[in-house]
């Protein structure tokens, strides 16, 4: 429902992967009508917060996955993603039997929102509500969130440029591409990271 949503999803998934945040495998799909779409793999063995394994409460799931959810929220702040809530997290048991979390749906971040210059902290949205919930229940892990968001600094303009070049050119107008690359190479990038760190 927004012309820049496919681009925002695609770039957010790439940035998340670079920050070692688990997201489903994703790709650009060629549709039968000649248009292109962003698609992500349907993951096997996952469950949503509303369908957790028997005996696992919502709090227990968040507590067990606190490190991962904390890093997801840190990136959401950076990307101005206003719609992180329990329903767009996936959970599954890893090989050691522990519950792990994966993020999906960045469709209300980046160019659909007010990235890169929107104010922080985010207020009055699902992301801020979820972050406050974790802090109130003492399941927010600031040290790992700081580590994850610091990884954004390792993403260079060349990475962003390559990811943009992989997208259909109509997904992001050329003037927006130029503005994004200029922003990423300026002192506004570390300033936004610092603003995120103050929210953690």
C-alpha positions as CSV (number, residue, x, y, z in Angstrom):
1,X,0.0,0.0,0.0
2,X,3.0,2.3,-0.4
3,X,5.2,2.6,-3.5
4,X,8.4,2.4,-1.6
5,X,7.5,-0.6,0.6
6,X,9.2,-3.2,-1.6
7,X,12.5,-1.2,-1.5
8,X,12.1,-0.7,2.3
9,X,11.6,-4.4,3.0
10,X,14.5,-5.4,0.7
11,X,17.0,-3.0,2.2
12,X,15.9,-3.6,5.8
13,X,16.4,-7.4,5.4
14,X,19.9,-6.8,4.0
15,X,20.8,-4.4,6.8
16,X,19.4,-6.9,9.4
17,X,21.5,-9.7,7.9
18,X,24.6,-7.5,8.0
19,X,23.9,-6.9,11.7
20,X,23.6,-10.7,12.3
21,X,19.8,-10.4,13.0
22,X,17.9,-13.5,11.8
23,X,15.4,-12.9,9.0
24,X,14.0,-15.3,6.5
25,X,15.8,-15.8,3.2
26,X,14.4,-13.2,0.8
27,X,14.6,-12.4,-2.9
28,X,13.2,-10.3,-5.7
29,X,10.5,-12.2,-7.5
30,X,9.5,-11.8,-11.1
31,X,5.7,-11.9,-11.3
32,X,3.8,-13.3,-14.3
33,X,2.6,-9.8,-15.2
34,X,6.2,-8.6,-15.6
35,X,6.3,-6.7,-12.3
36,X,8.7,-7.4,-9.5
37,X,7.9,-8.1,-5.9
38,X,9.8,-8.6,-2.6
39,X,9.4,-12.1,-1.3
40,X,10.6,-14.0,1.7
41,X,10.7,-17.7,2.3
42,X,8.0,-19.4,4.3
43,X,10.1,-20.8,7.2
44,X,9.5,-24.3,8.4
45,X,9.2,-25.2,12.0
46,X,8.3,-21.7,13.2
47,X,5.4,-20.5,15.3
48,X,4.0,-17.1,16.1
49,X,3.5,-15.6,19.6
50,X,-0.2,-16.6,19.4
51,X,0.6,-20.3,18.8
52,X,3.5,-21.1,21.1
53,X,4.4,-24.7,22.1
54,X,2.3,-26.0,25.0
55,X,3.6,-24.8,28.3
56,X,5.5,-21.8,26.9
57,X,4.0,-18.5,27.9
58,X,4.5,-15.2,26.1
59,X,6.7,-13.9,28.8
60,X,8.8,-17.1,28.8
61,X,9.2,-16.8,25.0
62,X,10.3,-13.2,25.3
63,X,12.6,-14.0,28.2
64,X,14.3,-16.9,26.4
65,X,14.7,-14.8,23.3
66,X,15.5,-11.5,25.1
67,X,18.9,-11.1,23.4
68,X,17.5,-11.5,19.9
69,X,14.4,-9.4,20.4
70,X,16.5,-6.6,21.9
71,X,18.7,-6.5,18.9
72,X,15.7,-6.5,16.6
73,X,14.2,-3.5,18.4
74,X,17.5,-1.6,18.3
75,X,17.5,-2.0,14.5
76,X,13.9,-1.0,14.3
77,X,14.7,2.2,16.0
78,X,17.5,2.9,13.6
79,X,15.3,2.1,10.6
80,X,12.3,4.1,12.0
81,X,10.2,0.9,11.8
82,X,7.1,1.9,13.8
83,X,5.4,-1.5,13.7
84,X,7.4,-4.0,15.7
85,X,5.0,-6.1,17.8
86,X,4.9,-9.7,19.0
87,X,2.9,-10.7,16.0
88,X,5.8,-10.1,13.5
89,X,8.3,-12.2,15.4
90,X,8.7,-15.9,14.6
91,X,9.9,-18.4,17.1
92,X,11.4,-21.9,16.8
93,X,13.6,-24.3,18.7
94,X,17.2,-24.4,17.6
95,X,19.4,-27.5,17.6
96,X,20.2,-27.1,21.2
97,X,16.5,-27.0,22.2
98,X,16.4,-23.3,23.0
99,X,13.7,-21.0,21.6
100,X,15.1,-18.5,19.1
101,X,13.4,-15.5,17.5
102,X,13.4,-14.2,13.9
103,X,12.1,-10.9,12.7
104,X,9.8,-10.4,9.7
105,X,8.0,-7.4,8.3
106,X,9.9,-4.1,8.1
107,X,7.1,-2.6,5.9
108,X,6.6,0.4,8.2
109,X,10.3,1.4,8.3
110,X,12.8,3.1,6.1
111,X,11.2,5.1,3.2
112,X,7.6,4.2,4.3
113,X,8.4,6.0,7.6
114,X,10.5,9.0,8.2
115,X,14.0,7.5,7.9
116,X,16.7,8.8,7.9
117,X,16.0,12.1,9.7
118,X,12.9,11.3,11.8
119,X,13.1,12.0,15.5
120,X,14.1,9.5,18.2
121,X,12.9,8.0,20.4
122,X,9.9,6.7,18.5
123,X,6.7,7.4,20.3
124,X,3.1,6.2,20.2
125,X,3.7,3.2,18.0
126,X,4.0,-0.6,18.3
127,X,7.8,-0.5,18.4
128,X,7.9,1.9,21.3
129,X,5.2,-0.1,23.1
130,X,7.1,-3.3,22.6
131,X,10.4,-1.8,23.7
132,X,8.8,-0.3,26.8
133,X,7.2,-3.7,27.6
134,X,10.6,-5.4,27.5
135,X,12.1,-2.7,29.7
136,X,9.3,-2.9,32.3
137,X,9.6,-6.7,32.5
138,X,13.4,-6.5,32.6
139,X,13.8,-8.6,29.5
140,X,15.5,-5.9,27.5
141,X,19.2,-6.6,27.0
142,X,20.9,-3.3,26.4
143,X,24.5,-4.6,25.9
144,X,23.6,-6.9,23.0
145,X,21.3,-4.3,21.5
146,X,24.3,-1.8,21.6
147,X,26.5,-4.4,20.0
148,X,24.0,-5.0,17.2
149,X,23.3,-1.4,16.4
150,X,27.1,-0.6,16.4
151,X,27.4,-3.1,13.6
152,X,25.5,-0.7,11.3
153,X,28.7,1.4,11.3
154,X,30.4,-1.5,9.4
155,X,27.9,-1.2,6.6
156,X,29.6,1.0,4.0
157,X,28.2,3.1,1.1
158,X,29.5,0.4,-1.3
159,X,27.2,-2.1,0.5
160,X,24.2,0.1,0.2
161,X,25.0,0.9,-3.4
162,X,25.3,-2.8,-4.3
163,X,22.0,-3.6,-2.6
164,X,20.2,-0.8,-4.4
165,X,21.7,-1.9,-7.7
166,X,20.1,-5.4,-7.1
167,X,16.6,-3.9,-7.0
168,X,14.4,-2.9,-9.9
169,X,15.3,0.7,-10.6
170,X,11.6,1.8,-10.2
171,X,11.6,0.7,-6.6
172,X,13.6,3.7,-5.5
173,X,13.8,6.9,-7.6
174,X,17.3,8.0,-8.6
175,X,17.1,11.2,-6.5
176,X,16.2,9.1,-3.4
177,X,19.1,6.8,-4.2
178,X,21.6,9.7,-4.4
179,X,20.2,11.2,-1.2
180,X,20.5,7.9,0.7
181,X,24.1,7.3,-0.4
182,X,25.0,10.9,0.5
183,X,23.4,10.5,3.9
184,X,25.1,7.2,4.5
185,X,28.5,8.7,3.8
186,X,27.9,11.8,6.0
187,X,28.2,12.4,9.7
188,X,24.4,12.0,9.9
189,X,24.9,8.2,10.1
190,X,26.9,8.1,13.3
191,X,24.6,10.8,14.7
192,X,21.6,8.6,14.2
193,X,23.4,5.6,15.7
194,X,24.2,7.8,18.7
195,X,20.5,8.8,19.0
196,X,19.5,5.1,18.9
197,X,22.0,4.3,21.6
198,X,20.5,6.9,23.9
199,X,17.1,5.2,23.5
200,X,18.5,1.8,24.7
